[in-house]
Amino acid sequence: MPSDNYRNIEDALARQRGAENHQSTLDRAAQESCASLRIVDLAKVLFDTVKDSERNLIGHVKRMFATLDLEREKRRAFNINRRLTQLESEVRLLAKANKKT
């Protein structure tokens, strides 16, 4: 449909403008000297970086706990199956012993 094509073109142009704006921001930042940086600016950047790292670490730990819980459940299911098999074997042995007497 033509309207979809126009939307796709508009989206592509918007992405290109966004990339150009981002690049121009990077160009301006590259032209600034380190002397113009303030402690507050540096603190904001470091705070954002630490927060992002903390978020990533918490997500990783959460996934690890989910994996451990899954492994624990698998072991538990396997142990229940093994015990059930042992009980069935014992019941068969008792049934055979009762038939002989």
Secondary structure, DSSP 8 states (H G I E B T S, - for coil): -HHHHHHHHHHHHHHHHHHHHHHHHHHHHHHS-GGG--HHHHHHHHHHHHHHHHHHHHHHHHHHHHHHHHHHHHHHHHHHHHHHHHHHHHHHHHHHHHHH-
